[in-house]
């Protein structure tokens, strides 16, 4: 398409008018930037009676609330992370520091790390502890689910040896490759996804 030629001394407004005469009006931004109409889409509402929600009989959705993340502390090599919110404490341990490759048997180093988490659970007077296992996306879904559950069980058993288990209820699950926290297309990402998370309420919650 030919570009209109401008005479010397032509103003910017005149130049723009000449360009628009050839090209037509500029399209409105499509990415919500300046010039886009305001987004009037109403917020999504959750129906607690929706059959698509998997709630136990008689259970109801709790009111939504915003978590205040107080701090996130991670070791230099990323092998362990602690996250504190206003309601929960969560520890994430990479599988490599707990188990051998494709194994659910705890390594000697793992026992000390889990005892330290048990000590924190005791200081928070935790009476309920979640232990969730995760894997990367290598191998079959069934194998990943089974391995993640076995690893979560191994961590839970070690926690129970360090805490008065008669006062603590455990929720132990294996999620396999679900809920990745990093990109599974790289080994560094897969390493972060192979993990066991231990969480419990903060004191007073």
Protein Blocks (a to p, Z undefined) as FASTA:
>chain_A
ZZddddehiafklmmmmmmmmnopadddfehpahiacdfbdcddddfkbmkbccdehiac
ddddddddfbdcddfkopaccdddfkbccddddfklmmcehiabdcfklmmmmmmmmmmm
mmnopabdcddddddfedjfklmmmmmmmmmmmmmmmmmmmpcfklpccddddekjgoia
bdfkbmklmmmmmccddddddehZZ
